[in-house]
Amino acid sequence: QQLIKGLYALFLRDWLSSFDPSQLLLLRLEDYDAAPAAHLRAVLTFLSLTQPTGALWRRMLSRPRANVHRAGASGSTALLPETRSLLASFYAPFNEELAALLGDDRFLWKDCTGNVTATPGVT
């Protein structure tokens, strides 16, 4: 079940058959982590919502992200290099299709090879 969650291209094909690409906003978590304010602004703009000001905006930006699994975190361990290589090989054709569908090579995730973790008991 965990493997299928990363097969974004399979799901996106169905969405694109029903919705115009302009109706979808696709963001990478890695990019959000690097620039949360910019990504929240992009989401608000996409939804035609006004950006909050002052205390509310600061509170939104200061909230910790939920469902965080990082190497060294409680219950998480870094993947073995062999496991990382196997997963990269498995996902490569799906990521290539995703990048082609979106016209965006960021979705090849070539810049994110070091942050994959395993959480025991999560399936």
Secondary structure as UniProt FT lines:
FT   HELIX           2..5
FT   HELIX           8..18
FT   HELIX           21..23
FT   HELIX           29..34
FT   HELIX           36..46
FT   TURN            47..48
FT   HELIX           54..62
FT   TURN            71..72
FT   TURN            74..75
FT   STRAND          77..78
FT   HELIX           81..102
FT   HELIX           105..108
FT   TURN            110..111
FT   TURN            113..114
FT   STRAND          117..118
FT   TURN            120..121
//
